[in-house]
Amino acid sequence: MGELNRHGQPVANYNAARNRDKQLNNLMGILDGIIADSVIDEQEILYLDTWLKESASLNSWIFRELREMVANVLQDGKLCEEEKIHLMSALPRLMETYRHLPGVDFYSEESDKLLLEGLCQGLMGDQQLSDDEIHYLSWWMKQNSMLRAHYPGKQLYQTVERILLDGIITAEEREELQQQLMLFIGNPFEHGAVTGMATKLAISDFEIDTLYDCTVCFTGMFLSGTRRQCEETALLLGATPQDSVTQKLDYLIIGELSSRDWRFSSYGRKIEKAMLLQEKGHSVRIVTEEAWLAHANTLHESA
């Protein structure tokens, strides 16, 4: 018999169900983002098609129906008005079917983040952000008080509400929000549709003044070496490395190599904990590996 989890269920089955839930939440958000402004264009459907092809594990009949629908409308290489109208009516019906799938978690904190990530992916599927889409994002986040109270939703919500405050969305504000959404989801146009949530939105500082007599915590994967090697360099710079994020932490340093599922990993939790400490008034600074390397190079320059 295979390994069982604490509920007495096979671990493989549990992981498969969890991955299905994650992908389904993400897909629900993407579809919501695509239809947010009641306009569907070819670029958005091409984005959806790419996402579906990269998510081959969604192999039940209901996902095959969506794949076939998308393949049919893209068969002749262009999206006509009749097909757009068909999709605008068919996609909401499919979403309603997904909502009633038995045993799927759509209501946890984890699912909220996946839905938000998917929504932002869908909104940016055509590489444009309309006024209607910005207003929809505002409305959507207003429905979820927990999500907009914490990272990453809080930062996005604050930006959206500031942009909408005077009733006018300028070109500069639209570009600012587009850039912030790209930082949130990662650039979906560089490496296919599914790149996962980028960590750059969490960065609070872009340089390190000094590490002398400071506490540091390294998290994630680093281009410049292992975490142990980074900690040894930090010691030479007068810092004290620690393994966890606490109220005594001065710097959380994030490695450049982030996983597409970073928010479910141990280092994703560290980032979120540091953000919560910042919200409570603690002085922990979140910096990039690039900032760390720039400061670490001072050690070699002084040698």
C-alpha positions in Angstrom: 0.0 0.0 0.0 1.2 3.5 -0.8 1.9 6.3 1.7 -1.2 7.7 3.5 -1.7 11.2 4.7 -3.1 12.2 8.1 -6.6 11.7 6.8 -5.9 8.1 5.8 -6.0 9.0 2.1 -3.3 8.1 -0.4 -0.8 10.9 -0.7 -0.7 10.8 -4.5 -4.4 11.2 -4.7 -4.4 14.1 -2.2 -1.6 15.9 -4.2 -3.5 15.3 -7.4 -6.7 16.8 -6.0 -4.8 19.7 -4.5 -3.1 20.5 -7.9 -6.5 20.2 -9.6 -7.9 22.7 -7.2 -5.0 25.1 -7.7 -5.3 25.0 -11.5 -9.1 25.2 -11.4 -9.0 28.3 -9.2 -6.4 29.9 -11.5 -8.5 29.0 -14.6 -11.7 30.5 -13.0 -9.8 33.7 -12.4 -8.4 33.8 -16.0 -11.9 33.3 -17.5 -13.3 36.0 -15.2 -10.6 38.4 -16.3 -11.2 37.7 -20.0 -14.9 38.5 -19.8 -14.5 41.3 -17.3 -15.1 44.1 -19.8 -17.7 42.1 -21.9 -15.2 42.2 -24.8 -13.3 39.2 -26.0 -10.5 39.5 -28.6 -8.2 37.0 -30.3 -5.2 37.7 -28.2 -7.1 36.8 -25.0 -8.3 33.5 -26.5 -4.8 32.7 -27.7 -3.6 33.3 -24.2 -6.3 30.9 -22.8 -5.4 28.3 -25.4 -1.7 28.4 -24.3 -2.7 28.1 -20.7 -4.9 25.1 -21.4 -2.1 23.4 -23.4 0.3 23.9 -20.5 -2.1 22.6 -18.0 -2.5 19.1 -19.5 -3.3 17.5 -16.1 -6.8 19.1 -16.3 -8.1 16.1 -18.2 -11.7 15.6 -17.1 -14.5 16.0 -19.6 -15.4 19.5 -18.5 -11.9 20.8 -19.3 -11.9 18.9 -22.6 -15.0 20.8 -23.5 -13.3 24.1 -22.9 -10.2 23.0 -24.9 -12.4 21.9 -27.8 -14.4 25.1 -27.7 -11.2 27.2 -27.9 -9.6 25.0 -30.6 -12.8 25.3 -32.7 -12.9 29.1 -32.7 -9.2 29.3 -33.4 -9.3 26.7 -36.2 -9.4 29.2 -39.1 -6.8 31.5 -37.5 -9.2 34.4 -36.7 -12.0 35.2 -34.3 -15.2 36.5 -36.0 -18.0 38.4 -34.2 -20.3 35.4 -34.1 -17.6 33.4 -32.3 -16.9 36.3 -29.8 -20.6 36.4 -29.0 -20.7 32.7 -28.5 -17.7 32.7 -26.2 -19.2 35.6 -24.1 -22.3 33.4 -23.4 -20.5 30.0 -23.2 -17.6 31.0 -20.8 -19.9 32.2 -17.9 -21.9 29.0 -18.2 -18.8 26.9 -18.0 -17.6 28.9 -14.9 -20.9 28.3 -13.2 -20.5 24.5 -13.9 -17.0 24.7 -12.4 -18.3 26.4 -9.2 -20.5 23.4 -8.6 -17.9 20.7 -9.0 -17.9 18.6 -5.8 -15.0 18.7 -3.5 -13.3 21.8 -5.1 -12.0 24.5 -2.7 -13.0 27.9 -3.9 -13.2 29.6 -0.5 -9.9 29.3 1.3 -7.2 32.0 1.6 -5.0 30.0 -0.8 -7.9 29.8 -3.4 -8.5 33.6 -3.0 -4.9 34.3 -4.1 -5.1 31.9 -7.0 -8.4 33.5 -8.2 -6.8 36.9 -7.9 -3.7 35.8 -9.8 -5.9 34.2 -12.5 -8.0 37.3 -12.7 -5.0 39.5 -13.3 -3.7 37.0 -15.9 -7.0 37.2 -17.7 -7.1 41.0 -17.6 -3.6 41.2 -19.1 -4.2 38.4 -21.6 -4.4 40.9 -24.4 -1.6 43.0 -23.0 -4.0 45.9 -22.5 -6.0 47.3 -19.6 -9.3 49.0 -20.3 -11.2 51.4 -18.0 -13.9 48.7 -17.6 -11.3 46.1 -16.6 -9.8 48.5 -14.0 -13.2 49.2 -12.5 -14.0 45.5 -12.5 -10.7 44.7 -10.6 -11.8 47.4 -8.0 -15.2 45.8 -7.7 -13.8 42.3 -7.4 -11.4 43.2 -4.7 -14.1 45.0 -2.7 -15.9 41.7 -2.4 -13.0 40.1 -0.5 -12.0 42.0 2.6 -9.4 39.5 3.7 -7.6 39.5 0.4 -7.4 43.2 0.1 -6.2 43.5 3.7 -3.0 41.5 3.2 -0.2 41.0 0.7 -0.5 40.7 -2.3 -4.0 42.0 -2.6 -3.5 45.0 -0.3 -0.9 46.6 -2.5 -2.9 46.1 -5.7 -6.1 47.4 -4.1 -4.4 50.5 -2.9 -3.0 51.3 -6.3 -6.4 50.7 -8.1 -8.3 52.9 -5.6 -5.8 55.7 -5.8 -6.1 55.6 -9.6 -9.9 55.7 -9.5 -10.1 58.4 -6.8 -10.4 61.4 -9.1 -12.6 59.6 -11.6 -10.0 60.0 -14.4 -7.6 57.2 -15.5 -4.6 58.8 -17.1 -2.2 57.1 -19.5 0.5 57.2 -16.8 -1.8 55.6 -14.2 -2.9 52.9 -16.7 0.8 52.1 -17.4 1.6 52.1 -13.7 -1.1 49.5 -13.0 -0.2 47.4 -15.9 3.4 47.3 -14.7 2.2 46.4 -11.2 0.1 43.6 -12.5 3.1 42.3 -14.5 5.2 42.2 -11.4 2.4 40.4 -9.6 1.8 37.6 -12.2 5.2 37.6 -13.9 5.3 38.5 -17.6 3.1 35.9 -19.3 4.4 36.9 -22.7 8.0 36.0 -22.1 7.8 32.3 -21.2 4.3 31.2 -22.3 1.1 31.6 -20.3 2.0 30.2 -17.0 4.9 31.8 -15.2 3.5 32.1 -11.7 3.4 35.0 -9.3 6.5 37.1 -9.3 8.0 38.2 -6.0 9.1 41.7 -7.0 5.9 43.3 -5.8 7.0 42.5 -2.2 10.3 44.4 -2.5 10.4 47.3 -0.1 14.0 48.4 -0.6 16.4 48.3 -3.6 19.7 48.8 -1.8 21.3 47.8 1.5 22.9 50.6 3.5 24.8 48.3 5.9 24.6 44.8 7.3 26.9 45.5 10.3 25.2 44.4 13.5 22.1 43.5 11.5 20.1 40.3 11.4 19.5 38.8 7.9 17.4 35.9 6.6 18.0 34.5 3.1 15.0 32.8 1.3 14.4 31.3 -2.1 17.0 30.1 -4.6 20.0 32.3 -5.4 21.9 32.7 -8.6 25.0 33.7 -6.7 25.3 30.5 -4.7 23.7 28.5 -1.9 22.1 30.1 1.1 24.9 28.7 3.3 27.5 30.6 1.1 25.4 33.7 1.4 25.2 33.4 5.1 29.0 33.0 5.3 29.4 36.2 3.4 26.9 38.0 5.6 28.9 36.9 8.7 32.0 38.5 7.1 30.0 41.7 6.7 29.1 41.8 10.4 25.6 40.4 10.1 23.9 37.7 12.0 22.0 35.2 9.8 18.8 33.6 11.1 16.6 30.9 9.6 13.2 32.5 10.2 11.3 35.8 10.0 10.9 37.3 13.4 10.3 40.8 14.9 14.1 41.1 15.4 14.8 40.6 11.7 16.4 43.6 9.8 16.7 42.2 6.2 14.9 39.5 4.3 16.8 38.8 1.1 15.0 37.1 -1.7 16.8 34.9 -4.3 16.2 35.6 -7.9 15.2 32.1 -8.9 11.5 31.9 -7.8 9.3 29.0 -8.2 6.0 29.3 -10.1 4.3 28.1 -6.9 6.4 30.3 -4.6 3.4 31.4 -2.5 2.9 27.8 -1.3 6.5 27.3 -0.4 8.4 28.0 2.8 10.0 31.1 1.3 6.7 32.4 0.1 5.4 32.2 3.7 8.5 34.1 4.8 7.8 36.9 2.4 4.2 37.2 3.5 5.2 37.1 7.2 7.7 39.9 6.6 5.0 42.0 4.8 2.7 41.5 7.8 5.4 42.7 10.2 5.9 45.8 8.0 2.1 46.5 8.2 2.4 46.3 12.0 5.2 48.9 12.0 8.3 46.7 12.2 11.3 47.8 10.3 12.2 44.6 8.4 13.4 45.4 4.9 12.7 43.1 2.0 15.4 43.3 -0.7 16.5 41.4 -3.8 19.5 39.2 -4.5 20.7 42.0 -6.8 20.8 44.5 -3.9 22.5 41.8 -1.8 25.2 41.3 -4.4 25.8 45.0 -4.8 26.4 45.3 -1.1 28.4 42.0 -0.8 30.8 43.3 -3.5 31.9 46.0 -1.1 33.6 43.2 0.9 35.7 42.3 -2.1 36.4 46.0 -3.0 37.8 46.6 0.6 39.9 43.4 0.6 
